[in-house]
C-alpha cells in the first residue's frame, strides 16, 4: 500500500508481523536494494495480505 516512517506505525501492529524475501535468485539484488533503502530512510512497507489455511 505504501511506505511510511517507522515511528508512524503503532507498536501494537507488530504483534504478528510478517516478513518477505526475494522469491527467486533474479530478485535477490532488487530486494537487497529495497532493504538497504528502507534501512537508510527509516521507512517501513505497509501492505494488505490475505492468509488462507487449507487443512
mmJSON file of the N, C-alpha and C atoms, coordinates in Angstrom:
{"data_MODEL":{"atom_site":{
"group_PDB":["ATOM","ATOM","ATOM","ATOM","ATOM","ATOM","ATOM","ATOM","ATOM","ATOM","ATOM","ATOM","ATOM","ATOM","ATOM","ATOM","ATOM","ATOM","ATOM","ATOM","ATOM","ATOM","ATOM","ATOM","ATOM","ATOM","ATOM","ATOM","ATOM","ATOM","ATOM","ATOM","ATOM","ATOM","ATOM","ATOM","ATOM","ATOM","ATOM","ATOM","ATOM","ATOM","ATOM","ATOM","ATOM","ATOM","ATOM","ATOM","ATOM","ATOM","ATOM","ATOM","ATOM","ATOM","ATOM","ATOM","ATOM","ATOM","ATOM","ATOM","ATOM","ATOM","ATOM","ATOM","ATOM","ATOM","ATOM","ATOM","ATOM","ATOM","ATOM","ATOM","ATOM","ATOM","ATOM","ATOM","ATOM","ATOM","ATOM","ATOM","ATOM","ATOM","ATOM","ATOM","ATOM","ATOM","ATOM","ATOM","ATOM","ATOM","ATOM","ATOM","ATOM","ATOM","ATOM","ATOM","ATOM","ATOM","ATOM","ATOM","ATOM","ATOM","ATOM","ATOM","ATOM","ATOM","ATOM","ATOM","ATOM","ATOM","ATOM","ATOM","ATOM","ATOM","ATOM","ATOM","ATOM","ATOM","ATOM","ATOM","ATOM","ATOM","ATOM","ATOM","ATOM","ATOM","ATOM","ATOM","ATOM","ATOM","ATOM","ATOM","ATOM","ATOM","ATOM","ATOM","ATOM","ATOM","ATOM","ATOM","ATOM","ATOM","ATOM","ATOM","ATOM","ATOM","ATOM","ATOM","ATOM","ATOM","ATOM","ATOM","ATOM","ATOM","ATOM","ATOM","ATOM","ATOM","ATOM","ATOM","ATOM","ATOM","ATOM","ATOM","ATOM"],
"id":[1,2,3,4,5,6,7,8,9,10,11,12,13,14,15,16,17,18,19,20,21,22,23,24,25,26,27,28,29,30,31,32,33,34,35,36,37,38,39,40,41,42,43,44,45,46,47,48,49,50,51,52,53,54,55,56,57,58,59,60,61,62,63,64,65,66,67,68,69,70,71,72,73,74,75,76,77,78,79,80,81,82,83,84,85,86,87,88,89,90,91,92,93,94,95,96,97,98,99,100,101,102,103,104,105,106,107,108,109,110,111,112,113,114,115,116,117,118,119,120,121,122,123,124,125,126,127,128,129,130,131,132,133,134,135,136,137,138,139,140,141,142,143,144,145,146,147,148,149,150,151,152,153,154,155,156,157,158,159,160,161,162,163,164,165],
"type_symbol":["N","C","C","N","C","C","N","C","C","N","C","C","N","C","C","N","C","C","N","C","C","N","C","C","N","C","C","N","C","C","N","C","C","N","C","C","N","C","C","N","C","C","N","C","C","N","C","C","N","C","C","N","C","C","N","C","C","N","C","C","N","C","C","N","C","C","N","C","C","N","C","C","N","C","C","N","C","C","N","C","C","N","C","C","N","C","C","N","C","C","N","C","C","N","C","C","N","C","C","N","C","C","N","C","C","N","C","C","N","C","C","N","C","C","N","C","C","N","C","C","N","C","C","N","C","C","N","C","C","N","C","C","N","C","C","N","C","C","N","C","C","N","C","C","N","C","C","N","C","C","N","C","C","N","C","C","N","C","C","N","C","C","N","C","C"],
"label_atom_id":["N","CA","C","N","CA","C","N","CA","C","N","CA","C","N","CA","C","N","CA","C","N","CA","C","N","CA","C","N","CA","C","N","CA","C","N","CA","C","N","CA","C","N","CA","C","N","CA","C","N","CA","C","N","CA","C","N","CA","C","N","CA","C","N","CA","C","N","CA","C","N","CA","C","N","CA","C","N","CA","C","N","CA","C","N","CA","C","N","CA","C","N","CA","C","N","CA","C","N","CA","C","N","CA","C","N","CA","C","N","CA","C","N","CA","C","N","CA","C","N","CA","C","N","CA","C","N","CA","C","N","CA","C","N","CA","C","N","CA","C","N","CA","C","N","CA","C","N","CA","C","N","CA","C","N","CA","C","N","CA","C","N","CA","C","N","CA","C","N","CA","C","N","CA","C","N","CA","C","N","CA","C","N","CA","C","N","CA","C","N","CA","C"],
"label_alt_id":[null,null,null,null,null,null,null,null,null,null,null,null,null,null,null,null,null,null,null,null,null,null,null,null,null,null,null,null,null,null,null,null,null,null,null,null,null,null,null,null,null,null,null,null,null,null,null,null,null,null,null,null,null,null,null,null,null,null,null,null,null,null,null,null,null,null,null,null,null,null,null,null,null,null,null,null,null,null,null,null,null,null,null,null,null,null,null,null,null,null,null,null,null,null,null,null,null,null,null,null,null,null,null,null,null,null,null,null,null,null,null,null,null,null,null,null,null,null,null,null,null,null,null,null,null,null,null,null,null,null,null,null,null,null,null,null,null,null,null,null,null,null,null,null,null,null,null,null,null,null,null,null,null,null,null,null,null,null,null,null,null,null,null,null,null],
"label_comp_id":["UNK","UNK","UNK","UNK","UNK","UNK","UNK","UNK","UNK","UNK","UNK","UNK","UNK","UNK","UNK","UNK","UNK","UNK","UNK","UNK","UNK","UNK","UNK","UNK","UNK","UNK","UNK","UNK","UNK","UNK","UNK","UNK","UNK","UNK","UNK","UNK","UNK","UNK","UNK","UNK","UNK","UNK","UNK","UNK","UNK","UNK","UNK","UNK","UNK","UNK","UNK","UNK","UNK","UNK","UNK","UNK","UNK","UNK","UNK","UNK","UNK","UNK","UNK","UNK","UNK","UNK","UNK","UNK","UNK","UNK","UNK","UNK","UNK","UNK","UNK","UNK","UNK","UNK","UNK","UNK","UNK","UNK","UNK","UNK","UNK","UNK","UNK","UNK","UNK","UNK","UNK","UNK","UNK","UNK","UNK","UNK","UNK","UNK","UNK","UNK","UNK","UNK","UNK","UNK","UNK","UNK","UNK","UNK","UNK","UNK","UNK","UNK","UNK","UNK","UNK","UNK","UNK","UNK","UNK","UNK","UNK","UNK","UNK","UNK","UNK","UNK","UNK","UNK","UNK","UNK","UNK","UNK","UNK","UNK","UNK","UNK","UNK","UNK","UNK","UNK","UNK","UNK","UNK","UNK","UNK","UNK","UNK","UNK","UNK","UNK","UNK","UNK","UNK","UNK","UNK","UNK","UNK","UNK","UNK","UNK","UNK","UNK","UNK","UNK","UNK"],
"label_asym_id":["A","A","A","A","A","A","A","A","A","A","A","A","A","A","A","A","A","A","A","A","A","A","A","A","A","A","A","A","A","A","A","A","A","A","A","A","A","A","A","A","A","A","A","A","A","A","A","A","A","A","A","A","A","A","A","A","A","A","A","A","A","A","A","A","A","A","A","A","A","A","A","A","A","A","A","A","A","A","A","A","A","A","A","A","A","A","A","A","A","A","A","A","A","A","A","A","A","A","A","A","A","A","A","A","A","A","A","A","A","A","A","A","A","A","A","A","A","A","A","A","A","A","A","A","A","A","A","A","A","A","A","A","A","A","A","A","A","A","A","A","A","A","A","A","A","A","A","A","A","A","A","A","A","A","A","A","A","A","A","A","A","A","A","A","A"],
"label_entity_id":["1","1","1","1","1","1","1","1","1","1","1","1","1","1","1","1","1","1","1","1","1","1","1","1","1","1","1","1","1","1","1","1","1","1","1","1","1","1","1","1","1","1","1","1","1","1","1","1","1","1","1","1","1","1","1","1","1","1","1","1","1","1","1","1","1","1","1","1","1","1","1","1","1","1","1","1","1","1","1","1","1","1","1","1","1","1","1","1","1","1","1","1","1","1","1","1","1","1","1","1","1","1","1","1","1","1","1","1","1","1","1","1","1","1","1","1","1","1","1","1","1","1","1","1","1","1","1","1","1","1","1","1","1","1","1","1","1","1","1","1","1","1","1","1","1","1","1","1","1","1","1","1","1","1","1","1","1","1","1","1","1","1","1","1","1"],
"label_seq_id":[1,1,1,2,2,2,3,3,3,4,4,4,5,5,5,6,6,6,7,7,7,8,8,8,9,9,9,10,10,10,11,11,11,12,12,12,13,13,13,14,14,14,15,15,15,16,16,16,17,17,17,18,18,18,19,19,19,20,20,20,21,21,21,22,22,22,23,23,23,24,24,24,25,25,25,26,26,26,27,27,27,28,28,28,29,29,29,30,30,30,31,31,31,32,32,32,33,33,33,34,34,34,35,35,35,36,36,36,37,37,37,38,38,38,39,39,39,40,40,40,41,41,41,42,42,42,43,43,43,44,44,44,45,45,45,46,46,46,47,47,47,48,48,48,49,49,49,50,50,50,51,51,51,52,52,52,53,53,53,54,54,54,55,55,55],
"pdbx_PDB_ins_code":[null,null,null,null,null,null,null,null,null,null,null,null,null,null,null,null,null,null,null,null,null,null,null,null,null,null,null,null,null,null,null,null,null,null,null,null,null,null,null,null,null,null,null,null,null,null,null,null,null,null,null,null,null,null,null,null,null,null,null,null,null,null,null,null,null,null,null,null,null,null,null,null,null,null,null,null,null,null,null,null,null,null,null,null,null,null,null,null,null,null,null,null,null,null,null,null,null,null,null,null,null,null,null,null,null,null,null,null,null,null,null,null,null,null,null,null,null,null,null,null,null,null,null,null,null,null,null,null,null,null,null,null,null,null,null,null,null,null,null,null,null,null,null,null,null,null,null,null,null,null,null,null,null,null,null,null,null,null,null,null,null,null,null,null,null],
"Cartn_x":[0.822,0.0,0.869,2.017,2.896,4.021,4.787,5.907,5.698,5.943,5.75,6.931,7.183,8.228,7.898,8.9,8.647,8.013,8.296,7.705,6.209,5.69,4.265,3.431,4.089,3.387,3.23,1.987,1.709,2.346,3.144,3.813,2.865,1.597,0.653,0.469,0.706,0.576,1.705,2.744,3.848,3.582,2.388,2.09,2.189,1.934,2.048,2.597,3.898,4.467,4.71,4.729,5.086,6.29,7.194,8.395,8.379,8.939,9.001,10.458,10.665,12.002,11.893,13.05,13.023,12.556,11.787,11.211,12.026,13.029,13.848,15.225,16.231,17.582,17.662,16.876,16.887,16.375,15.626,15.061,15.943,17.032,17.88,18.45,18.989,19.612,18.584,17.464,16.47,15.938,15.747,15.262,16.295,17.565,18.624,18.673,18.475,18.457,17.267,16.112,14.935,15.187,15.728,16.018,16.99,18.026,19.003,18.374,17.547,16.891,15.961,15.215,14.318,15.113,16.211,17.042,17.64,18.104,18.713,17.708,16.484,15.485,14.674,14.672,13.856,12.395,12.118,10.746,10.463,9.183,8.731,7.662,7.512,6.472,5.198,4.086,2.777,1.976,1.412,0.646,-0.555,-1.411,-2.575,-2.362,-2.603,-2.452,-3.676,-3.863,-4.913,-4.208,-4.34,-3.706,-4.804,-4.61,-5.609,-4.939,-5.609,-5.069,-5.989,-5.412,-6.168,-5.772,-6.749,-6.463,-6.75],
"Cartn_y":[-1.183,0.0,1.25,1.163,2.317,2.174,3.249,3.292,4.466,4.236,5.273,5.264,6.38,6.379,5.359,4.642,3.579,4.101,5.334,5.875,6.162,6.158,6.376,5.107,3.96,2.689,2.375,2.173,1.847,0.502,0.434,-0.828,-2.009,-1.759,-2.866,-3.637,-2.994,-3.661,-4.657,-4.618,-5.555,-6.868,-7.04,-8.242,-9.501,-9.392,-10.544,-10.072,-9.762,-9.276,-10.409,-10.066,-10.997,-10.407,-11.249,-10.799,-11.357,-10.594,-11.043,-11.192,-11.909,-12.087,-12.242,-12.296,-12.47,-13.884,-14.028,-15.317,-16.112,-15.502,-16.174,-15.517,-16.232,-15.657,-14.34,-14.193,-12.955,-11.764,-12.01,-10.937,-10.583,-11.311,-11.059,-9.643,-9.186,-7.854,-6.734,-6.73,-5.673,-5.69,-6.881,-6.968,-6.394,-6.709,-6.178,-4.654,-4.107,-2.646,-2.022,-2.677,-2.183,-2.203,-3.297,-3.411,-2.323,-2.084,-1.053,0.334,0.624,1.936,2.153,1.129,1.266,1.457,0.741,0.892,2.291,2.819,4.159,5.26,5.108,6.165,6.019,4.823,4.6,4.345,4.013,3.74,2.235,1.902,0.518,0.415,-0.779,-1.024,-1.481,-0.951,-1.324,-1.959,-3.133,-3.81,-4.515,-4.96,-5.748,-7.147,-8.159,-9.527,-10.343,-11.421,-12.377,-13.72,-14.263,-15.541,-16.588,-17.676,-18.722,-20.028,-20.773,-22.049,-23.16,-24.105,-25.227,-26.458,-27.094,-28.301,-29.537],
"Cartn_z":[0.0,0.0,0.0,0.662,0.665,1.667,1.814,2.739,3.683,4.969,5.978,6.944,7.624,8.642,9.74,10.2,11.173,12.454,12.842,14.073,13.92,12.684,12.457,12.608,12.795,12.936,14.412,14.858,16.251,16.59,17.665,18.03,18.227,18.54,18.716,17.409,16.282,14.996,14.739,15.568,15.436,16.169,16.723,17.492,16.635,15.348,14.447,13.1,13.056,11.8,10.82,9.57,8.502,7.775,7.401,6.71,5.297,4.381,2.992,2.587,1.532,0.979,-0.517,-1.153,-2.602,-2.916,-3.959,-4.313,-5.311,-5.893,-6.903,-6.916,-7.361,-7.405,-8.186,-9.225,-10.018,-9.215,-8.153,-7.343,-6.146,-5.928,-4.754,-4.727,-5.838,-5.871,-5.694,-6.434,-6.205,-4.771,-4.208,-2.833,-1.865,-2.068,-1.204,-1.287,-2.476,-2.633,-1.901,-1.963,-1.241,0.263,0.768,2.201,2.637,1.855,2.185,2.18,1.176,1.096,2.286,2.674,3.821,5.105,5.263,6.461,6.543,5.433,5.421,5.714,5.217,5.387,6.666,7.268,8.465,8.138,6.903,6.482,6.564,6.624,6.573,5.498,4.955,3.962,4.64,4.212,4.753,3.619,3.9,2.862,3.474,2.613,2.989,2.458,3.295,2.821,3.222,2.521,2.88,3.081,4.278,4.589,4.684,3.976,3.955,4.341,5.161,5.585,5.083,4.4,3.876,4.677,5.289,6.08,5.296],
"occupancy":[1.0,1.0,1.0,1.0,1.0,1.0,1.0,1.0,1.0,1.0,1.0,1.0,1.0,1.0,1.0,1.0,1.0,1.0,1.0,1.0,1.0,1.0,1.0,1.0,1.0,1.0,1.0,1.0,1.0,1.0,1.0,1.0,1.0,1.0,1.0,1.0,1.0,1.0,1.0,1.0,1.0,1.0,1.0,1.0,1.0,1.0,1.0,1.0,1.0,1.0,1.0,1.0,1.0,1.0,1.0,1.0,1.0,1.0,1.0,1.0,1.0,1.0,1.0,1.0,1.0,1.0,1.0,1.0,1.0,1.0,1.0,1.0,1.0,1.0,1.0,1.0,1.0,1.0,1.0,1.0,1.0,1.0,1.0,1.0,1.0,1.0,1.0,1.0,1.0,1.0,1.0,1.0,1.0,1.0,1.0,1.0,1.0,1.0,1.0,1.0,1.0,1.0,1.0,1.0,1.0,1.0,1.0,1.0,1.0,1.0,1.0,1.0,1.0,1.0,1.0,1.0,1.0,1.0,1.0,1.0,1.0,1.0,1.0,1.0,1.0,1.0,1.0,1.0,1.0,1.0,1.0,1.0,1.0,1.0,1.0,1.0,1.0,1.0,1.0,1.0,1.0,1.0,1.0,1.0,1.0,1.0,1.0,1.0,1.0,1.0,1.0,1.0,1.0,1.0,1.0,1.0,1.0,1.0,1.0,1.0,1.0,1.0,1.0,1.0,1.0],
"B_iso_or_equiv":[0.0,0.0,0.0,0.0,0.0,0.0,0.0,0.0,0.0,0.0,0.0,0.0,0.0,0.0,0.0,0.0,0.0,0.0,0.0,0.0,0.0,0.0,0.0,0.0,0.0,0.0,0.0,0.0,0.0,0.0,0.0,0.0,0.0,0.0,0.0,0.0,0.0,0.0,0.0,0.0,0.0,0.0,0.0,0.0,0.0,0.0,0.0,0.0,0.0,0.0,0.0,0.0,0.0,0.0,0.0,0.0,0.0,0.0,0.0,0.0,0.0,0.0,0.0,0.0,0.0,0.0,0.0,0.0,0.0,0.0,0.0,0.0,0.0,0.0,0.0,0.0,0.0,0.0,0.0,0.0,0.0,0.0,0.0,0.0,0.0,0.0,0.0,0.0,0.0,0.0,0.0,0.0,0.0,0.0,0.0,0.0,0.0,0.0,0.0,0.0,0.0,0.0,0.0,0.0,0.0,0.0,0.0,0.0,0.0,0.0,0.0,0.0,0.0,0.0,0.0,0.0,0.0,0.0,0.0,0.0,0.0,0.0,0.0,0.0,0.0,0.0,0.0,0.0,0.0,0.0,0.0,0.0,0.0,0.0,0.0,0.0,0.0,0.0,0.0,0.0,0.0,0.0,0.0,0.0,0.0,0.0,0.0,0.0,0.0,0.0,0.0,0.0,0.0,0.0,0.0,0.0,0.0,0.0,0.0,0.0,0.0,0.0,0.0,0.0,0.0],
"pdbx_formal_charge":[null,null,null,null,null,null,null,null,null,null,null,null,null,null,null,null,null,null,null,null,null,null,null,null,null,null,null,null,null,null,null,null,null,null,null,null,null,null,null,null,null,null,null,null,null,null,null,null,null,null,null,null,null,null,null,null,null,null,null,null,null,null,null,null,null,null,null,null,null,null,null,null,null,null,null,null,null,null,null,null,null,null,null,null,null,null,null,null,null,null,null,null,null,null,null,null,null,null,null,null,null,null,null,null,null,null,null,null,null,null,null,null,null,null,null,null,null,null,null,null,null,null,null,null,null,null,null,null,null,null,null,null,null,null,null,null,null,null,null,null,null,null,null,null,null,null,null,null,null,null,null,null,null,null,null,null,null,null,null,null,null,null,null,null,null],
"auth_seq_id":[1,1,1,2,2,2,3,3,3,4,4,4,5,5,5,6,6,6,7,7,7,8,8,8,9,9,9,10,10,10,11,11,11,12,12,12,13,13,13,14,14,14,15,15,15,16,16,16,17,17,17,18,18,18,19,19,19,20,20,20,21,21,21,22,22,22,23,23,23,24,24,24,25,25,25,26,26,26,27,27,27,28,28,28,29,29,29,30,30,30,31,31,31,32,32,32,33,33,33,34,34,34,35,35,35,36,36,36,37,37,37,38,38,38,39,39,39,40,40,40,41,41,41,42,42,42,43,43,43,44,44,44,45,45,45,46,46,46,47,47,47,48,48,48,49,49,49,50,50,50,51,51,51,52,52,52,53,53,53,54,54,54,55,55,55],
"auth_comp_id":["UNK","UNK","UNK","UNK","UNK","UNK","UNK","UNK","UNK","UNK","UNK","UNK","UNK","UNK","UNK","UNK","UNK","UNK","UNK","UNK","UNK","UNK","UNK","UNK","UNK","UNK","UNK","UNK","UNK","UNK","UNK","UNK","UNK","UNK","UNK","UNK","UNK","UNK","UNK","UNK","UNK","UNK","UNK","UNK","UNK","UNK","UNK","UNK","UNK","UNK","UNK","UNK","UNK","UNK","UNK","UNK","UNK","UNK","UNK","UNK","UNK","UNK","UNK","UNK","UNK","UNK","UNK","UNK","UNK","UNK","UNK","UNK","UNK","UNK","UNK","UNK","UNK","UNK","UNK","UNK","UNK","UNK","UNK","UNK","UNK","UNK","UNK","UNK","UNK","UNK","UNK","UNK","UNK","UNK","UNK","UNK","UNK","UNK","UNK","UNK","UNK","UNK","UNK","UNK","UNK","UNK","UNK","UNK","UNK","UNK","UNK","UNK","UNK","UNK","UNK","UNK","UNK","UNK","UNK","UNK","UNK","UNK","UNK","UNK","UNK","UNK","UNK","UNK","UNK","UNK","UNK","UNK","UNK","UNK","UNK","UNK","UNK","UNK","UNK","UNK","UNK","UNK","UNK","UNK","UNK","UNK","UNK","UNK","UNK","UNK","UNK","UNK","UNK","UNK","UNK","UNK","UNK","UNK","UNK","UNK","UNK","UNK","UNK","UNK","UNK"],
"auth_asym_id":["A","A","A","A","A","A","A","A","A","A","A","A","A","A","A","A","A","A","A","A","A","A","A","A","A","A","A","A","A","A","A","A","A","A","A","A","A","A","A","A","A","A","A","A","A","A","A","A","A","A","A","A","A","A","A","A","A","A","A","A","A","A","A","A","A","A","A","A","A","A","A","A","A","A","A","A","A","A","A","A","A","A","A","A","A","A","A","A","A","A","A","A","A","A","A","A","A","A","A","A","A","A","A","A","A","A","A","A","A","A","A","A","A","A","A","A","A","A","A","A","A","A","A","A","A","A","A","A","A","A","A","A","A","A","A","A","A","A","A","A","A","A","A","A","A","A","A","A","A","A","A","A","A","A","A","A","A","A","A","A","A","A","A","A","A"],
"auth_atom_id":["N","CA","C","N","CA","C","N","CA","C","N","CA","C","N","CA","C","N","CA","C","N","CA","C","N","CA","C","N","CA","C","N","CA","C","N","CA","C","N","CA","C","N","CA","C","N","CA","C","N","CA","C","N","CA","C","N","CA","C","N","CA","C","N","CA","C","N","CA","C","N","CA","C","N","CA","C","N","CA","C","N","CA","C","N","CA","C","N","CA","C","N","CA","C","N","CA","C","N","CA","C","N","CA","C","N","CA","C","N","CA","C","N","CA","C","N","CA","C","N","CA","C","N","CA","C","N","CA","C","N","CA","C","N","CA","C","N","CA","C","N","CA","C","N","CA","C","N","CA","C","N","CA","C","N","CA","C","N","CA","C","N","CA","C","N","CA","C","N","CA","C","N","CA","C","N","CA","C","N","CA","C","N","CA","C","N","CA","C","N","CA","C"],
"pdbx_PDB_model_num":[1,1,1,1,1,1,1,1,1,1,1,1,1,1,1,1,1,1,1,1,1,1,1,1,1,1,1,1,1,1,1,1,1,1,1,1,1,1,1,1,1,1,1,1,1,1,1,1,1,1,1,1,1,1,1,1,1,1,1,1,1,1,1,1,1,1,1,1,1,1,1,1,1,1,1,1,1,1,1,1,1,1,1,1,1,1,1,1,1,1,1,1,1,1,1,1,1,1,1,1,1,1,1,1,1,1,1,1,1,1,1,1,1,1,1,1,1,1,1,1,1,1,1,1,1,1,1,1,1,1,1,1,1,1,1,1,1,1,1,1,1,1,1,1,1,1,1,1,1,1,1,1,1,1,1,1,1,1,1,1,1,1,1,1,1]
}}}
